[in-house]
């Protein structure tokens, strides 16, 4: 079941933020103008998250004609990681709005941001790391369900969606932290320029450092997650590949196609086409199978659809690679670098 956002203090949020009574562009300092931009963009961001949440509620509604548009697993993959992000930004926005309504140059914006950096660190990685899976699930459901396709088209026409597709709305959390980083950087610059001794200078620097730390953590987590998915893809590509290749402590480095030369303790034999998969701790050797042994079989119903991409889930294809050997890098005693030269070419 999709987790609900509970215990969240909510504000009345317009789809597009308007100027608050406390803000006057003509009288505002540069620092106040940047802070107003921060509040405005945060208001719009939370409104987008609320719009996505409303779309999720409609898609899940079992009381509508024809029942729910998506099953629980599909709902979880597409929308299940969004509620924690909505919760933290809804709470932070309420404090930012209160600060703007009671604005004075003595306000310390950095303290507000710092209160939520730990929650942001917990909320964002699951969503960002699996965003590609979310997009793929939306695409899959859109293609297989006429009702869901019609629902998405209807949502695009709504004013609150601004003619954006669901994937375009869903990418906003991926974009938000870099935007916050830029705004905090501007706040630091204008605050320090107006008053180098302002107490918010240090608080903003700390808040900016925390947001950058979260972004660095996100990038590392995303690379790690993508690396694990890549390893599993390699495992699935090689016939008879040992399951032990898939490991959380292992990272993929590179892949090389080569031809074996005759030598002692040969792998397959002279002239065999090999593919080497180098990981951080081992080398997997696979041989390319003869094209004569490869076959693609389709049922009559899917063969005619292959050109359009429909029904490809039913296509069965023999794996092109077969496992040969797995070498631990710790057992490698010597590396020989053979460089092509003109002399070699002449001989």
C-alpha positions in Angstrom: 0.0 0.0 0.0 1.2 3.5 -0.8 2.4 5.3 2.4 0.2 8.3 3.3 1.5 11.7 4.3 0.3 12.0 7.9 1.0 14.5 10.6 2.0 17.2 8.2 1.2 20.8 8.9 -0.3 22.1 5.7 -0.5 25.6 4.2 -2.9 26.9 1.7 -0.8 26.7 -1.4 -1.6 28.3 -4.8 -0.4 26.5 -7.9 1.8 29.6 -8.7 3.1 31.7 -5.9 2.1 35.4 -5.7 3.9 38.1 -3.8 3.1 38.2 -0.1 1.9 41.4 1.6 5.3 41.6 3.4 7.2 41.8 0.1 7.7 44.9 -1.9 10.1 44.5 -4.9 10.9 48.2 -5.0 11.9 48.4 -1.3 13.4 44.9 -0.9 17.1 44.5 -0.4 19.0 42.1 -2.7 19.1 39.6 0.2 15.3 39.8 0.6 14.7 39.5 -3.2 16.7 36.2 -3.3 14.9 34.9 -0.2 11.5 35.8 -1.9 12.6 33.8 -5.0 13.5 30.9 -2.7 10.0 31.0 -1.1 8.3 31.4 -4.5 10.1 28.4 -6.1 9.6 26.3 -2.9 5.8 27.1 -3.0 5.6 26.1 -6.7 7.6 22.9 -6.0 5.4 21.8 -3.1 2.3 22.6 -5.4 3.8 20.2 -8.0 4.3 17.5 -5.4 0.7 17.9 -4.2 -0.5 17.7 -7.8 1.4 14.4 -8.2 -0.1 13.1 -5.0 -3.6 14.0 -6.2 -2.9 12.1 -9.5 -1.8 9.1 -7.4 -5.0 9.2 -5.3 -7.2 9.2 -8.5 -5.2 6.4 -10.1 -5.6 4.3 -7.0 -9.3 5.0 -6.4 -11.1 1.6 -6.5 -14.5 3.3 -6.5 -14.2 4.8 -9.9 -15.8 3.1 -12.9 -13.7 0.2 -13.9 -11.8 0.2 -10.6 -8.3 1.4 -9.9 -6.1 2.4 -12.9 -3.0 0.7 -11.4 -2.4 -2.2 -9.1 -0.7 -1.8 -5.8 2.8 -2.9 -7.1 2.6 -0.3 -9.9 1.4 2.4 -7.5 4.3 1.6 -5.2 6.9 1.8 -7.9 5.6 5.0 -9.4 4.4 7.0 -6.4 5.6 5.2 -3.3 8.8 7.1 -2.7 7.3 10.6 -3.0 5.4 11.1 0.4 8.6 11.6 2.5 9.8 14.3 0.1 6.4 16.1 0.2 6.3 15.9 4.0 9.7 17.6 4.6 9.1 20.3 2.0 5.6 21.1 3.2 6.9 21.6 6.7 9.9 23.6 5.6 7.8 25.8 3.4 5.5 26.8 6.3 8.5 28.1 8.2 9.9 29.9 5.2 6.5 31.6 4.6 6.3 32.6 8.2 9.8 34.1 7.9 8.8 36.1 4.8 5.6 37.4 6.4 7.6 38.6 9.4 10.7 39.6 7.4 13.5 41.6 8.8 17.2 41.7 7.8 17.9 39.9 11.1 16.1 36.7 10.0 18.5 33.7 9.9 17.4 31.7 6.9 20.2 29.1 7.3 18.8 27.9 10.6 15.4 27.0 8.9 17.2 25.0 6.2 19.5 23.2 8.7 16.4 21.9 10.6 15.5 19.8 7.6 18.8 18.6 6.0 18.7 15.3 7.8 15.2 14.6 6.7 16.1 15.6 3.1 19.1 13.2 3.3 16.7 10.4 4.2 13.9 11.3 1.8 15.7 11.9 -1.5 18.1 8.9 -2.2 15.4 6.2 -2.6 13.5 8.4 -5.1 16.5 9.7 -7.1 18.3 6.3 -7.2 15.2 4.6 -8.7 13.9 7.4 -10.8 14.7 5.5 -14.1 12.7 2.6 -12.8 9.8 5.0 -12.0 9.9 6.4 -15.6 10.0 2.9 -17.1 7.0 1.8 -15.0 5.0 4.9 -16.1 5.9 4.1 -19.8 5.0 0.5 -19.4 1.6 1.2 -17.8 0.9 3.9 -20.3 1.5 1.4 -23.2 -0.4 -1.5 -21.8 -3.4 0.3 -20.3 -5.8 2.3 -22.5 -7.5 3.7 -19.4 -4.3 4.9 -17.8 -3.1 6.4 -21.1 -6.4 8.4 -21.3 -6.1 9.4 -17.7 -2.5 10.8 -18.2 -3.7 12.8 -21.3 -6.5 14.2 -19.2 -4.1 15.2 -16.4 -1.9 17.0 -18.9 -4.7 19.3 -19.8 -5.3 20.4 -16.2 -4.2 23.9 -15.3 -2.1 22.7 -12.3 -0.1 20.4 -14.6 0.8 23.2 -17.0 0.7 20.8 -20.0 3.5 18.7 -18.4 3.4 14.9 -18.6 3.6 12.8 -15.5 7.4 12.0 -16.0 8.1 15.7 -16.5 6.4 16.4 -13.2 8.1 13.5 -11.4 11.6 14.8 -12.4 11.1 17.9 -10.3 12.6 16.3 -7.1 15.7 15.4 -9.0 16.1 19.1 -10.0 15.1 20.7 -6.7 18.3 20.3 -4.6 20.6 21.8 -7.2 18.2 24.7 -7.4 18.2 25.2 -3.6 22.0 25.1 -3.7 22.2 27.9 -6.2 19.7 30.0 -4.2 21.6 29.5 -1.0 24.8 30.4 -2.7 23.2 33.7 -3.8 21.8 34.3 -0.3 25.3 33.8 1.2 26.8 36.3 -1.4 24.2 39.0 -0.8 24.1 38.6 3.0 27.9 38.8 3.3 28.1 41.7 0.9 25.5 43.7 3.0 26.9 42.8 6.4 30.0 40.6 6.7 29.2 40.1 10.4 25.6 39.0 9.9 24.9 35.9 12.0 23.1 34.3 9.0 26.4 34.2 7.0 27.7 31.2 9.0 24.3 29.5 9.2 23.8 29.9 5.4 27.3 28.5 4.8 26.5 25.5 7.0 23.2 25.0 5.2 24.8 25.2 1.8 27.5 22.7 2.8 24.8 20.3 4.1 22.8 20.5 0.8 26.0 19.9 -1.2 26.8 17.0 1.1 23.3 15.5 0.4 23.9 16.0 -3.4 27.2 14.3 -3.2 25.7 11.4 -1.2 22.9 11.2 -3.8 25.4 11.0 -6.7 27.4 8.3 -4.9 24.3 6.3 -4.1 23.0 6.6 -7.6 26.3 5.4 -9.1 26.3 2.5 -6.7 22.7 1.6 -7.5 23.4 1.9 -11.3 26.5 -0.2 -10.8 24.6 -3.0 -9.1 22.0 -3.0 -11.9 24.7 -3.1 -14.5 26.3 -6.1 -12.8 23.0 -7.9 -12.8 22.6 -7.1 -16.5 26.0 -8.7 -17.2 25.0 -11.8 -15.1 21.9 -12.1 -17.2 23.8 -11.7 -20.5 26.2 -14.7 -19.9 25.0 -18.3 -20.1 26.0 -20.3 -17.0 27.4 -17.3 -15.2 28.0 -18.0 -11.5 25.5 -16.2 -9.2 28.4 -15.1 -7.0 29.3 -12.5 -9.6 26.4 -10.4 -8.3 27.7 -8.8 -5.1 27.0 -5.6 -3.2 30.7 -4.9 -2.6 31.7 -5.3 -6.3 31.7 -2.6 -8.9 31.9 -2.9 -12.7 35.0 -1.2 -14.3 35.1 -2.0 -18.0 34.4 -4.5 -20.8 36.7 -5.6 -23.6 36.1 -7.7 -26.7 39.2 -9.6 -27.8 40.5 -12.6 -29.7 42.5 -15.4 -27.9 46.0 -16.2 -29.2 47.3 -19.8 -28.7 49.3 -20.0 -25.4 49.9 -22.4 -22.5 47.0 -22.9 -20.2 44.7 -21.6 -23.0 41.1 -20.6 -22.1 39.3 -21.8 -25.2 41.8 -22.0 -28.0 43.4 -19.9 -30.8 41.0 -17.6 -32.6 38.2 -17.7 -30.1 36.3 -14.4 -29.6 36.3 -13.6 -25.9 34.6 -10.9 -23.9 36.3 -9.8 -20.7 34.4 -8.1 -17.9 36.6 -6.3 -15.4 35.3 -5.7 -11.9 37.1 -4.1 -8.9 38.1 -7.5 -7.6 37.8 -10.0 -10.4 37.8 -10.7 -14.1 35.1 -12.6 -15.8 35.9 -14.3 -19.1 33.1 -15.3 -21.5 33.3 -16.6 -25.1 31.1 -15.4 -27.9 28.9 -18.3 -29.2 28.7 -19.1 -32.8 26.0 -17.1 -34.6 24.8 -20.5 -36.0 23.8 -21.5 -32.5 21.8 -18.3 -31.9 18.1 -18.3 -32.5 15.2 -16.0 -31.9 11.8 -17.5 -31.5 8.5 -15.7 -31.4 5.0 -16.8 -31.2 2.9 -16.0 -34.4 1.1 -13.2 -32.5 4.2 -11.4 -31.5 6.3 -11.8 -34.6 4.1 -9.4 -36.6 4.4 -6.8 -33.8 8.2 -7.0 -33.4 8.8 -4.1 -35.7 6.6 -1.7 -33.6 8.1 -2.8 -30.3 4.8 -4.3 -29.1 4.9 -7.7 -27.5 8.7 -7.7 -27.2 8.3 -9.1 -23.7 7.4 -12.4 -25.3 10.6 -12.5 -27.5 12.9 -15.3 -26.5 16.6 -14.9 -27.4 19.5 -17.2 -26.8 22.3 -15.6 -24.8 25.2 -14.6 -27.1 27.9 -15.2 -24.4 28.9 -18.3 -22.5 30.8 -18.3 -19.2 34.4 -19.5 -19.4 36.3 -18.5 -16.3 36.4 -16.2 -13.3 39.7 -14.9 -12.1 40.3 -13.1 -8.8 42.5 -10.1 -9.4 44.4 -10.9 -6.2 45.7 -14.1 -8.0 47.1 -12.1 -10.9 50.9 -11.9 -10.6 51.9 -10.0 -13.7 50.4 -7.7 -16.3 52.0 -7.4 -19.8 51.2 -4.3 -21.9 51.6 -5.2 -25.6 51.8 -2.0 -27.7 51.4 -2.0 -31.5 54.3 -0.4 -33.3 55.4 0.2 -36.9 57.9 -2.5 -36.5 55.2 -5.0 -35.5 53.1 -3.9 -38.5 56.1 -4.4 -40.9 56.7 -8.0 -39.6 
